[in-house]
Amino acid sequence: MSKIDKLKARLLTVPKDFTYSEVRKLLNSLGFVEYNKGKTSGSRVIFYRSSDGKKILLHKHHPSDIVKIGTLKNLINFLKELGEL
């Protein structure tokens, strides 16, 4: 099982300590690129995959790197719709 497969399996358990760094690593491995959402985006970022035009808007949590449960559930649904999970 590869590191990315382990990361996917961990995501599916909806852990309370899943980090934004892990989200970025997972999405980057699936071909997504992180962009700030506009000039004054603050903590909002878009992950965009040019091969199919798919994108997801996420919020970089601060000061902690921990992603909220609702965000993880949205990410899981998004990746399932794409057939990536």
PDB file of N, CA, C and O in Angstrom:
ATOM      1  N   MET A   1       0.851  -1.175   0.000  1.00  0.00           N
ATOM      2  CA  MET A   1       0.000   0.000   0.000  1.00  0.00           C
ATOM      3  C   MET A   1       0.902   1.246   0.000  1.00  0.00           C
ATOM      4  O   MET A   1       1.781   1.389   0.850  1.00  0.00           O
ATOM      5  N   SER A   2       0.670   2.131  -0.957  1.00  0.00           N
ATOM      6  CA  SER A   2       1.493   3.338  -1.078  1.00  0.00           C
ATOM      7  C   SER A   2       1.121   4.361  -0.001  1.00  0.00           C
ATOM      8  O   SER A   2       0.101   4.230   0.675  1.00  0.00           O
ATOM      9  N   LYS A   3       1.962   5.370   0.139  1.00  0.00           N
ATOM     10  CA  LYS A   3       1.698   6.426   1.122  1.00  0.00           C
ATOM     11  C   LYS A   3       0.391   7.145   0.816  1.00  0.00           C
ATOM     12  O   LYS A   3      -0.354   7.507   1.727  1.00  0.00           O
ATOM     13  N   ILE A   4       0.116   7.350  -0.470  1.00  0.00           N
ATOM     14  CA  ILE A   4      -1.125   8.033  -0.864  1.00  0.00           C
ATOM     15  C   ILE A   4      -2.332   7.160  -0.552  1.00  0.00           C
ATOM     16  O   ILE A   4      -3.361   7.662  -0.099  1.00  0.00           O
ATOM     17  N   ASP A   5      -2.215   5.850  -0.793  1.00  0.00           N
ATOM     18  CA  ASP A   5      -3.312   4.942  -0.452  1.00  0.00           C
ATOM     19  C   ASP A   5      -3.582   4.956   1.051  1.00  0.00           C
ATOM     20  O   ASP A   5      -4.735   4.914   1.481  1.00  0.00           O
ATOM     21  N   LYS A   6      -2.520   5.014   1.841  1.00  0.00           N
ATOM     22  CA  LYS A   6      -2.677   5.086   3.295  1.00  0.00           C
ATOM     23  C   LYS A   6      -3.338   6.404   3.698  1.00  0.00           C
ATOM     24  O   LYS A   6      -4.153   6.443   4.620  1.00  0.00           O
ATOM     25  N   LEU A   7      -2.982   7.468   3.006  1.00  0.00           N
ATOM     26  CA  LEU A   7      -3.576   8.774   3.284  1.00  0.00           C
ATOM     27  C   LEU A   7      -5.068   8.769   2.943  1.00  0.00           C
ATOM     28  O   LEU A   7      -5.877   9.330   3.681  1.00  0.00           O
ATOM     29  N   LYS A   8      -5.428   8.134   1.822  1.00  0.00           N
ATOM     30  CA  LYS A   8      -6.841   8.012   1.443  1.00  0.00           C
ATOM     31  C   LYS A   8      -7.611   7.214   2.493  1.00  0.00           C
ATOM     32  O   LYS A   8      -8.707   7.600   2.897  1.00  0.00           O
ATOM     33  N   ALA A   9      -7.026   6.096   2.930  1.00  0.00           N
ATOM     34  CA  ALA A   9      -7.676   5.257   3.940  1.00  0.00           C
ATOM     35  C   ALA A   9      -7.855   6.031   5.245  1.00  0.00           C
ATOM     36  O   ALA A   9      -8.889   5.918   5.903  1.00  0.00           O
ATOM     37  N   ARG A  10      -6.860   6.804   5.608  1.00  0.00           N
ATOM     38  CA  ARG A  10      -6.944   7.624   6.830  1.00  0.00           C
ATOM     39  C   ARG A  10      -8.041   8.681   6.696  1.00  0.00           C
ATOM     40  O   ARG A  10      -8.790   8.924   7.643  1.00  0.00           O
ATOM     41  N   LEU A  11      -8.136   9.307   5.525  1.00  0.00           N
ATOM     42  CA  LEU A  11      -9.168  10.316   5.287  1.00  0.00           C
ATOM     43  C   LEU A  11     -10.562   9.721   5.471  1.00  0.00           C
ATOM     44  O   LEU A  11     -11.442  10.359   6.048  1.00  0.00           O
ATOM     45  N   LEU A  12     -10.759   8.512   4.986  1.00  0.00           N
ATOM     46  CA  LEU A  12     -12.075   7.875   5.066  1.00  0.00           C
ATOM     47  C   LEU A  12     -12.527   7.591   6.497  1.00  0.00           C
ATOM     48  O   LEU A  12     -13.716   7.388   6.741  1.00  0.00           O
ATOM     49  N   THR A  13     -11.593   7.575   7.438  1.00  0.00           N
ATOM     50  CA  THR A  13     -11.970   7.379   8.841  1.00  0.00           C
ATOM     51  C   THR A  13     -12.408   8.689   9.493  1.00  0.00           C
ATOM     52  O   THR A  13     -12.829   8.694  10.650  1.00  0.00           O
ATOM     53  N   VAL A  14     -12.312   9.797   8.759  1.00  0.00           N
ATOM     54  CA  VAL A  14     -12.658  11.145   9.216  1.00  0.00           C
ATOM     55  C   VAL A  14     -12.002  11.432  10.582  1.00  0.00           C
ATOM     56  O   VAL A  14     -12.690  11.671  11.574  1.00  0.00           O
ATOM     57  N   PRO A  15     -10.674  11.404  10.611  1.00  0.00           N
ATOM     58  CA  PRO A  15      -9.975  11.627  11.881  1.00  0.00           C
ATOM     59  C   PRO A  15     -10.059  13.082  12.335  1.00  0.00           C
ATOM     60  O   PRO A  15     -10.184  13.995  11.519  1.00  0.00           O
ATOM     61  N   LYS A  16      -9.989  13.276  13.622  1.00  0.00           N
ATOM     62  CA  LYS A  16     -10.062  14.628  14.184  1.00  0.00           C
ATOM     63  C   LYS A  16      -8.741  15.374  14.071  1.00  0.00           C
ATOM     64  O   LYS A  16      -8.678  16.568  14.362  1.00  0.00           O
ATOM     65  N   ASP A  17      -7.677  14.677  13.649  1.00  0.00           N
ATOM     66  CA  ASP A  17      -6.361  15.313  13.581  1.00  0.00           C
ATOM     67  C   ASP A  17      -5.786  15.330  12.160  1.00  0.00           C
ATOM     68  O   ASP A  17      -4.568  15.382  11.986  1.00  0.00           O
ATOM     69  N   PHE A  18      -6.655  15.286  11.146  1.00  0.00           N
ATOM     70  CA  PHE A  18      -6.199  15.339   9.751  1.00  0.00           C
ATOM     71  C   PHE A  18      -5.761  16.770   9.454  1.00  0.00           C
ATOM     72  O   PHE A  18      -6.502  17.716   9.721  1.00  0.00           O
ATOM     73  N   THR A  19      -4.569  16.929   8.908  1.00  0.00           N
ATOM     74  CA  THR A  19      -4.012  18.271   8.733  1.00  0.00           C
ATOM     75  C   THR A  19      -4.201  18.801   7.315  1.00  0.00           C
ATOM     76  O   THR A  19      -4.414  18.046   6.366  1.00  0.00           O
ATOM     77  N   TYR A  20      -4.118  20.106   7.208  1.00  0.00           N
ATOM     78  CA  TYR A  20      -4.192  20.751   5.902  1.00  0.00           C
ATOM     79  C   TYR A  20      -3.030  20.296   5.019  1.00  0.00           C
ATOM     80  O   TYR A  20      -3.187  20.164   3.806  1.00  0.00           O
ATOM     81  N   SER A  21      -1.886  20.061   5.615  1.00  0.00           N
ATOM     82  CA  SER A  21      -0.724  19.576   4.864  1.00  0.00           C
ATOM     83  C   SER A  21      -1.025  18.226   4.220  1.00  0.00           C
ATOM     84  O   SER A  21      -0.607  17.964   3.092  1.00  0.00           O
ATOM     85  N   GLU A  22      -1.750  17.372   4.939  1.00  0.00           N
ATOM     86  CA  GLU A  22      -2.133  16.069   4.393  1.00  0.00           C
ATOM     87  C   GLU A  22      -3.137  16.240   3.252  1.00  0.00           C
ATOM     88  O   GLU A  22      -3.058  15.539   2.244  1.00  0.00           O
ATOM     89  N   VAL A  23      -4.074  17.166   3.411  1.00  0.00           N
ATOM     90  CA  VAL A  23      -5.042  17.454   2.344  1.00  0.00           C
ATOM     91  C   VAL A  23      -4.300  17.908   1.092  1.00  0.00           C
ATOM     92  O   VAL A  23      -4.564  17.416  -0.005  1.00  0.00           O
ATOM     93  N   ARG A  24      -3.374  18.845   1.258  1.00  0.00           N
ATOM     94  CA  ARG A  24      -2.599  19.366   0.130  1.00  0.00           C
ATOM     95  C   ARG A  24      -1.813  18.241  -0.553  1.00  0.00           C
ATOM     96  O   ARG A  24      -1.796  18.150  -1.781  1.00  0.00           O
ATOM     97  N   LYS A  25      -1.173  17.398   0.233  1.00  0.00           N
ATOM     98  CA  LYS A  25      -0.382  16.291  -0.320  1.00  0.00           C
ATOM     99  C   LYS A  25      -1.274  15.342  -1.124  1.00  0.00           C
ATOM    100  O   LYS A  25      -0.907  14.919  -2.221  1.00  0.00           O
ATOM    101  N   LEU A  26      -2.438  15.012  -0.579  1.00  0.00           N
ATOM    102  CA  LEU A  26      -3.367  14.111  -1.254  1.00  0.00           C
ATOM    103  C   LEU A  26      -3.870  14.718  -2.560  1.00  0.00           C
ATOM    104  O   LEU A  26      -3.830  14.069  -3.605  1.00  0.00           O
ATOM    105  N   LEU A  27      -4.342  15.956  -2.501  1.00  0.00           N
ATOM    106  CA  LEU A  27      -4.882  16.593  -3.703  1.00  0.00           C
ATOM    107  C   LEU A  27      -3.798  16.819  -4.756  1.00  0.00           C
ATOM    108  O   LEU A  27      -4.059  16.654  -5.947  1.00  0.00           O
ATOM    109  N   ASN A  28      -2.595  17.190  -4.343  1.00  0.00           N
ATOM    110  CA  ASN A  28      -1.493  17.351  -5.297  1.00  0.00           C
ATOM    111  C   ASN A  28      -1.182  16.033  -5.994  1.00  0.00           C
ATOM    112  O   ASN A  28      -0.880  16.019  -7.188  1.00  0.00           O
ATOM    113  N   SER A  29      -1.252  14.928  -5.261  1.00  0.00           N
ATOM    114  CA  SER A  29      -0.972  13.620  -5.859  1.00  0.00           C
ATOM    115  C   SER A  29      -2.031  13.228  -6.887  1.00  0.00           C
ATOM    116  O   SER A  29      -1.777  12.404  -7.765  1.00  0.00           O
ATOM    117  N   LEU A  30      -3.222  13.824  -6.772  1.00  0.00           N
ATOM    118  CA  LEU A  30      -4.312  13.541  -7.710  1.00  0.00           C
ATOM    119  C   LEU A  30      -4.354  14.544  -8.860  1.00  0.00           C
ATOM    120  O   LEU A  30      -5.290  14.539  -9.660  1.00  0.00           O
ATOM    121  N   GLY A  31      -3.338  15.402  -8.939  1.00  0.00           N
ATOM    122  CA  GLY A  31      -3.233  16.335 -10.054  1.00  0.00           C
ATOM    123  C   GLY A  31      -3.803  17.715  -9.807  1.00  0.00           C
ATOM    124  O   GLY A  31      -3.884  18.521 -10.734  1.00  0.00           O
ATOM    125  N   PHE A  32      -4.200  18.006  -8.579  1.00  0.00           N
ATOM    126  CA  PHE A  32      -4.753  19.319  -8.252  1.00  0.00           C
ATOM    127  C   PHE A  32      -3.633  20.285  -7.889  1.00  0.00           C
ATOM    128  O   PHE A  32      -2.628  19.900  -7.291  1.00  0.00           O
ATOM    129  N   VAL A  33      -3.824  21.539  -8.260  1.00  0.00           N
ATOM    130  CA  VAL A  33      -2.869  22.601  -7.943  1.00  0.00           C
ATOM    131  C   VAL A  33      -3.584  23.613  -7.056  1.00  0.00           C
ATOM    132  O   VAL A  33      -4.741  23.954  -7.297  1.00  0.00           O
ATOM    133  N   GLU A  34      -2.889  24.086  -6.034  1.00  0.00           N
ATOM    134  CA  GLU A  34      -3.467  25.026  -5.072  1.00  0.00           C
ATOM    135  C   GLU A  34      -3.305  26.464  -5.558  1.00  0.00           C
ATOM    136  O   GLU A  34      -2.217  26.880  -5.957  1.00  0.00           O
ATOM    137  N   TYR A  35      -4.403  27.211  -5.517  1.00  0.00           N
ATOM    138  CA  TYR A  35      -4.398  28.633  -5.880  1.00  0.00           C
ATOM    139  C   TYR A  35      -5.110  29.422  -4.794  1.00  0.00           C
ATOM    140  O   TYR A  35      -6.066  28.929  -4.196  1.00  0.00           O
ATOM    141  N   ASN A  36      -4.658  30.635  -4.536  1.00  0.00           N
ATOM    142  CA  ASN A  36      -5.404  31.537  -3.666  1.00  0.00           C
ATOM    143  C   ASN A  36      -6.634  31.994  -4.421  1.00  0.00           C
ATOM    144  O   ASN A  36      -6.589  32.187  -5.636  1.00  0.00           O
ATOM    145  N   LYS A  37      -7.728  32.167  -3.706  1.00  0.00           N
ATOM    146  CA  LYS A  37      -8.978  32.581  -4.346  1.00  0.00           C
ATOM    147  C   LYS A  37      -9.021  34.100  -4.407  1.00  0.00           C
ATOM    148  O   LYS A  37      -9.654  34.740  -3.568  1.00  0.00           O
ATOM    149  N   GLY A  38      -8.360  34.670  -5.381  1.00  0.00           N
ATOM    150  CA  GLY A  38      -8.379  36.113  -5.568  1.00  0.00           C
ATOM    151  C   GLY A  38      -7.321  36.824  -4.752  1.00  0.00           C
ATOM    152  O   GLY A  38      -6.575  36.212  -3.987  1.00  0.00           O
ATOM    153  N   LYS A  39      -7.277  38.122  -4.933  1.00  0.00           N
ATOM    154  CA  LYS A  39      -6.253  38.951  -4.296  1.00  0.00           C
ATOM    155  C   LYS A  39      -6.419  39.026  -2.784  1.00  0.00           C
ATOM    156  O   LYS A  39      -5.434  39.025  -2.045  1.00  0.00           O
ATOM    157  N   THR A  40      -7.653  39.090  -2.331  1.00  0.00           N
ATOM    158  CA  THR A  40      -7.928  39.222  -0.899  1.00  0.00           C
ATOM    159  C   THR A  40      -8.608  37.974  -0.362  1.00  0.00           C
ATOM    160  O   THR A  40      -9.572  38.064   0.398  1.00  0.00           O
ATOM    161  N   SER A  41      -8.116  36.828  -0.750  1.00  0.00           N
ATOM    162  CA  SER A  41      -8.773  35.569  -0.418  1.00  0.00           C
ATOM    163  C   SER A  41      -8.625  35.176   1.042  1.00  0.00           C
ATOM    164  O   SER A  41      -9.404  34.367   1.546  1.00  0.00           O
ATOM    165  N   GLY A  42      -7.642  35.732   1.723  1.00  0.00           N
ATOM    166  CA  GLY A  42      -7.428  35.331   3.108  1.00  0.00           C
ATOM    167  C   GLY A  42      -7.050  33.868   3.177  1.00  0.00           C
ATOM    168  O   GLY A  42      -6.061  33.447   2.577  1.00  0.00           O
ATOM    169  N   SER A  43      -7.833  33.094   3.904  1.00  0.00           N
ATOM    170  CA  SER A  43      -7.535  31.679   4.107  1.00  0.00           C
ATOM    171  C   SER A  43      -8.193  30.769   3.074  1.00  0.00           C
ATOM    172  O   SER A  43      -8.005  29.554   3.114  1.00  0.00           O
ATOM    173  N   ARG A  44      -8.948  31.332   2.170  1.00  0.00           N
ATOM    174  CA  ARG A  44      -9.636  30.512   1.171  1.00  0.00           C
ATOM    175  C   ARG A  44      -8.690  30.156   0.027  1.00  0.00           C
ATOM    176  O   ARG A  44      -7.966  31.006  -0.492  1.00  0.00           O
ATOM    177  N   VAL A  45      -8.715  28.886  -0.350  1.00  0.00           N
ATOM    178  CA  VAL A  45      -7.893  28.415  -1.462  1.00  0.00           C
ATOM    179  C   VAL A  45      -8.737  27.529  -2.365  1.00  0.00           C
ATOM    180  O   VAL A  45      -9.716  26.921  -1.933  1.00  0.00           O
ATOM    181  N   ILE A  46      -8.337  27.472  -3.616  1.00  0.00           N
ATOM    182  CA  ILE A  46      -8.974  26.584  -4.583  1.00  0.00           C
ATOM    183  C   ILE A  46      -7.943  25.568  -5.028  1.00  0.00           C
ATOM    184  O   ILE A  46      -6.799  25.914  -5.327  1.00  0.00           O
ATOM    185  N   PHE A  47      -8.359  24.306  -5.069  1.00  0.00           N
ATOM    186  CA  PHE A  47      -7.544  23.265  -5.682  1.00  0.00           C
ATOM    187  C   PHE A  47      -8.183  22.973  -7.033  1.00  0.00           C
ATOM    188  O   PHE A  47      -9.358  22.616  -7.107  1.00  0.00           O
ATOM    189  N   TYR A  48      -7.408  23.125  -8.094  1.00  0.00           N
ATOM    190  CA  TYR A  48      -7.918  23.013  -9.462  1.00  0.00           C
ATOM    191  C   TYR A  48      -7.119  21.959 -10.218  1.00  0.00           C
ATOM    192  O   TYR A  48      -5.892  21.909 -10.127  1.00  0.00           O
ATOM    193  N   ARG A  49      -7.834  21.114 -10.969  1.00  0.00           N
ATOM    194  CA  ARG A  49      -7.192  20.099 -11.812  1.00  0.00           C
ATOM    195  C   ARG A  49      -7.508  20.428 -13.262  1.00  0.00           C
ATOM    196  O   ARG A  49      -8.651  20.309 -13.704  1.00  0.00           O
ATOM    197  N   SER A  50      -6.494  20.839 -13.989  1.00  0.00           N
ATOM    198  CA  SER A  50      -6.696  21.317 -15.355  1.00  0.00           C
ATOM    199  C   SER A  50      -7.087  20.206 -16.323  1.00  0.00           C
ATOM    200  O   SER A  50      -7.701  20.487 -17.352  1.00  0.00           O
ATOM    201  N   SER A  51      -6.753  18.962 -16.025  1.00  0.00           N
ATOM    202  CA  SER A  51      -7.057  17.873 -16.955  1.00  0.00           C
ATOM    203  C   SER A  51      -8.555  17.691 -17.172  1.00  0.00           C
ATOM    204  O   SER A  51      -8.975  17.290 -18.258  1.00  0.00           O
ATOM    205  N   ASP A  52      -9.368  17.980 -16.153  1.00  0.00           N
ATOM    206  CA  ASP A  52     -10.818  17.843 -16.300  1.00  0.00           C
ATOM    207  C   ASP A  52     -11.597  19.072 -15.818  1.00  0.00           C
ATOM    208  O   ASP A  52     -12.828  19.080 -15.850  1.00  0.00           O
ATOM    209  N   GLY A  53     -10.884  20.100 -15.375  1.00  0.00           N
ATOM    210  CA  GLY A  53     -11.537  21.335 -14.944  1.00  0.00           C
ATOM    211  C   GLY A  53     -12.204  21.268 -13.581  1.00  0.00           C
ATOM    212  O   GLY A  53     -12.946  22.178 -13.212  1.00  0.00           O
ATOM    213  N   LYS A  54     -11.954  20.211 -12.835  1.00  0.00           N
ATOM    214  CA  LYS A  54     -12.573  20.061 -11.510  1.00  0.00           C
ATOM    215  C   LYS A  54     -11.867  20.949 -10.496  1.00  0.00           C
ATOM    216  O   LYS A  54     -10.653  21.140 -10.557  1.00  0.00           O
ATOM    217  N   LYS A  55     -12.651  21.493  -9.558  1.00  0.00           N
ATOM    218  CA  LYS A  55     -12.069  22.341  -8.520  1.00  0.00           C
ATOM    219  C   LYS A  55     -12.858  22.197  -7.231  1.00  0.00           C
ATOM    220  O   LYS A  55     -14.045  21.870  -7.232  1.00  0.00           O
ATOM    221  N   ILE A  56     -12.163  22.451  -6.134  1.00  0.00           N
ATOM    222  CA  ILE A  56     -12.792  22.437  -4.816  1.00  0.00           C
ATOM    223  C   ILE A  56     -12.247  23.620  -4.028  1.00  0.00           C
ATOM    224  O   ILE A  56     -11.048  23.895  -4.040  1.00  0.00           O
ATOM    225  N   LEU A  57     -13.145  24.308  -3.348  1.00  0.00           N
ATOM    226  CA  LEU A  57     -12.790  25.456  -2.518  1.00  0.00           C
ATOM    227  C   LEU A  57     -12.650  24.975  -1.076  1.00  0.00           C
ATOM    228  O   LEU A  57     -13.552  24.334  -0.537  1.00  0.00           O
ATOM    229  N   LEU A  58     -11.523  25.287  -0.465  1.00  0.00           N
ATOM    230  CA  LEU A  58     -11.274  24.900   0.924  1.00  0.00           C
ATOM    231  C   LEU A  58     -10.818  26.106   1.727  1.00  0.00           C
ATOM    232  O   LEU A  58     -10.433  27.137   1.175  1.00  0.00           O
ATOM    233  N   HIS A  59     -10.870  25.952   3.025  1.00  0.00           N
ATOM    234  CA  HIS A  59     -10.432  27.007   3.944  1.00  0.00           C
ATOM    235  C   HIS A  59      -9.221  26.490   4.705  1.00  0.00           C
ATOM    236  O   HIS A  59      -9.275  25.434   5.336  1.00  0.00           O
ATOM    237  N   LYS A  60      -8.117  27.249   4.640  1.00  0.00           N
ATOM    238  CA  LYS A  60      -6.914  26.910   5.405  1.00  0.00           C
ATOM    239  C   LYS A  60      -7.151  27.345   6.839  1.00  0.00           C
ATOM    240  O   LYS A  60      -7.254  28.539   7.120  1.00  0.00           O
ATOM    241  N   HIS A  61      -7.238  26.398   7.734  1.00  0.00           N
ATOM    242  CA  HIS A  61      -7.519  26.723   9.130  1.00  0.00           C
ATOM    243  C   HIS A  61      -6.265  27.245   9.815  1.00  0.00           C
ATOM    244  O   HIS A  61      -5.153  26.798   9.534  1.00  0.00           O
ATOM    245  N   HIS A  62      -6.461  28.184  10.703  1.00  0.00           N
ATOM    246  CA  HIS A  62      -5.333  28.784  11.403  1.00  0.00           C
ATOM    247  C   HIS A  62      -5.779  29.184  12.800  1.00  0.00           C
ATOM    248  O   HIS A  62      -6.968  29.452  12.969  1.00  0.00           O
ATOM    249  N   PRO A  63      -4.966  29.244  13.763  1.00  0.00           N
ATOM    250  CA  PRO A  63      -3.521  29.015  13.674  1.00  0.00           C
ATOM    251  C   PRO A  63      -3.174  27.535  13.593  1.00  0.00           C
ATOM    252  O   PRO A  63      -2.042  27.183  13.262  1.00  0.00           O
ATOM    253  N   SER A  64      -4.132  26.667  13.890  1.00  0.00           N
ATOM    254  CA  SER A  64      -3.899  25.229  13.827  1.00  0.00           C
ATOM    255  C   SER A  64      -3.935  24.746  12.380  1.00  0.00           C
ATOM    256  O   SER A  64      -4.575  25.362  11.528  1.00  0.00           O
ATOM    257  N   ASP A  65      -3.251  23.653  12.110  1.00  0.00           N
ATOM    258  CA  ASP A  65      -3.215  23.057  10.774  1.00  0.00           C
ATOM    259  C   ASP A  65      -4.302  21.985  10.630  1.00  0.00           C
ATOM    260  O   ASP A  65      -4.416  21.358   9.577  1.00  0.00           O
ATOM    261  N   ILE A  66      -5.100  21.773  11.686  1.00  0.00           N
ATOM    262  CA  ILE A  66      -6.110  20.715  11.703  1.00  0.00           C
ATOM    263  C   ILE A  66      -7.337  21.144  10.894  1.00  0.00           C
ATOM    264  O   ILE A  66      -7.850  22.252  11.052  1.00  0.00           O
ATOM    265  N   VAL A  67      -7.793  20.239  10.025  1.00  0.00           N
ATOM    266  CA  VAL A  67      -8.956  20.500   9.171  1.00  0.00           C
ATOM    267  C   VAL A  67     -10.218  20.070   9.922  1.00  0.00           C
ATOM    268  O   VAL A  67     -10.227  19.037  10.592  1.00  0.00           O
ATOM    269  N   LYS A  68     -11.264  20.858   9.806  1.00  0.00           N
ATOM    270  CA  LYS A  68     -12.516  20.571  10.506  1.00  0.00           C
ATOM    271  C   LYS A  68     -13.227  19.376   9.869  1.00  0.00           C
ATOM    272  O   LYS A  68     -13.050  19.081   8.688  1.00  0.00           O
ATOM    273  N   ILE A  69     -14.037  18.700  10.687  1.00  0.00           N
ATOM    274  CA  ILE A  69     -14.734  17.486  10.269  1.00  0.00           C
ATOM    275  C   ILE A  69     -15.638  17.747   9.062  1.00  0.00           C
ATOM    276  O   ILE A  69     -15.662  16.944   8.129  1.00  0.00           O
ATOM    277  N   GLY A  70     -16.373  18.846   9.067  1.00  0.00           N
ATOM    278  CA  GLY A  70     -17.259  19.166   7.944  1.00  0.00           C
ATOM    279  C   GLY A  70     -16.497  19.321   6.640  1.00  0.00           C
ATOM    280  O   GLY A  70     -16.966  18.893   5.586  1.00  0.00           O
ATOM    281  N   THR A  71     -15.337  19.926   6.709  1.00  0.00           N
ATOM    282  CA  THR A  71     -14.492  20.091   5.525  1.00  0.00           C
ATOM    283  C   THR A  71     -14.025  18.733   5.025  1.00  0.00           C
ATOM    284  O   THR A  71     -14.004  18.486   3.819  1.00  0.00           O
ATOM    285  N   LEU A  72     -13.649  17.848   5.952  1.00  0.00           N
ATOM    286  CA  LEU A  72     -13.216  16.506   5.556  1.00  0.00           C
ATOM    287  C   LEU A  72     -14.349  15.741   4.873  1.00  0.00           C
ATOM    288  O   LEU A  72     -14.127  15.060   3.872  1.00  0.00           O
ATOM    289  N   LYS A  73     -15.557  15.853   5.413  1.00  0.00           N
ATOM    290  CA  LYS A  73     -16.705  15.159   4.810  1.00  0.00           C
ATOM    291  C   LYS A  73     -16.984  15.691   3.406  1.00  0.00           C
ATOM    292  O   LYS A  73     -17.284  14.915   2.499  1.00  0.00           O
ATOM    293  N   ASN A  74     -16.887  17.005   3.223  1.00  0.00           N
ATOM    294  CA  ASN A  74     -17.065  17.586   1.887  1.00  0.00           C
ATOM    295  C   ASN A  74     -15.989  17.084   0.932  1.00  0.00           C
ATOM    296  O   ASN A  74     -16.275  16.774  -0.225  1.00  0.00           O
ATOM    297  N   LEU A  75     -14.759  17.006   1.413  1.00  0.00           N
ATOM    298  CA  LEU A  75     -13.655  16.522   0.589  1.00  0.00           C
ATOM    299  C   LEU A  75     -13.862  15.062   0.202  1.00  0.00           C
ATOM    300  O   LEU A  75     -13.622  14.684  -0.945  1.00  0.00           O
ATOM    301  N   ILE A  76     -14.300  14.247   1.142  1.00  0.00           N
ATOM    302  CA  ILE A  76     -14.564  12.833   0.860  1.00  0.00           C
ATOM    303  C   ILE A  76     -15.639  12.705  -0.209  1.00  0.00           C
ATOM    304  O   ILE A  76     -15.471  11.940  -1.159  1.00  0.00           O
ATOM    305  N   ASN A  77     -16.741  13.438  -0.075  1.00  0.00           N
ATOM    306  CA  ASN A  77     -17.817  13.386  -1.072  1.00  0.00           C
ATOM    307  C   ASN A  77     -17.322  13.828  -2.442  1.00  0.00           C
ATOM    308  O   ASN A  77     -17.652  13.211  -3.455  1.00  0.00           O
ATOM    309  N   PHE A  78     -16.532  14.892  -2.475  1.00  0.00           N
ATOM    310  CA  PHE A  78     -15.975  15.405  -3.726  1.00  0.00           C
ATOM    311  C   PHE A  78     -15.101  14.348  -4.398  1.00  0.00           C
ATOM    312  O   PHE A  78     -15.229  14.105  -5.598  1.00  0.00           O
ATOM    313  N   LEU A  79     -14.220  13.726  -3.632  1.00  0.00           N
ATOM    314  CA  LEU A  79     -13.316  12.723  -4.203  1.00  0.00           C
ATOM    315  C   LEU A  79     -14.060  11.457  -4.623  1.00  0.00           C
ATOM    316  O   LEU A  79     -13.674  10.806  -5.594  1.00  0.00           O
ATOM    317  N   LYS A  80     -15.122  11.105  -3.899  1.00  0.00           N
ATOM    318  CA  LYS A  80     -15.938   9.949  -4.296  1.00  0.00           C
ATOM    319  C   LYS A  80     -16.654  10.225  -5.612  1.00  0.00           C
ATOM    320  O   LYS A  80     -16.733   9.346  -6.470  1.00  0.00           O
ATOM    321  N   GLU A  81     -17.178  11.444  -5.780  1.00  0.00           N
ATOM    322  CA  GLU A  81     -17.843  11.814  -7.033  1.00  0.00           C
ATOM    323  C   GLU A  81     -16.887  11.726  -8.217  1.00  0.00           C
ATOM    324  O   GLU A  81     -17.294  11.392  -9.330  1.00  0.00           O
ATOM    325  N   LEU A  82     -15.615  12.027  -7.971  1.00  0.00           N
ATOM    326  CA  LEU A  82     -14.608  11.952  -9.032  1.00  0.00           C
ATOM    327  C   LEU A  82     -14.102  10.534  -9.258  1.00  0.00           C
ATOM    328  O   LEU A  82     -13.386  10.276 -10.225  1.00  0.00           O
ATOM    329  N   GLY A  83     -14.470   9.614  -8.370  1.00  0.00           N
ATOM    330  CA  GLY A  83     -13.992   8.242  -8.476  1.00  0.00           C
ATOM    331  C   GLY A  83     -12.571   8.063  -7.972  1.00  0.00           C
ATOM    332  O   GLY A  83     -11.896   7.100  -8.335  1.00  0.00           O
ATOM    333  N   GLU A  84     -12.120   8.983  -7.140  1.00  0.00           N
ATOM    334  CA  GLU A  84     -10.753   8.923  -6.613  1.00  0.00           C
ATOM    335  C   GLU A  84     -10.679   8.184  -5.279  1.00  0.00           C
ATOM    336  O   GLU A  84      -9.586   7.861  -4.815  1.00  0.00           O
ATOM    337  N   LEU A  85     -11.824   7.914  -4.661  1.00  0.00           N
ATOM    338  CA  LEU A  85     -11.857   7.160  -3.395  1.00  0.00           C
ATOM    339  C   LEU A  85     -12.707   5.921  -3.559  1.00  0.00           C
ATOM    340  O   LEU A  85     -12.863   5.151  -2.612  1.00  0.00           O
TER     341      LEU A  85
END
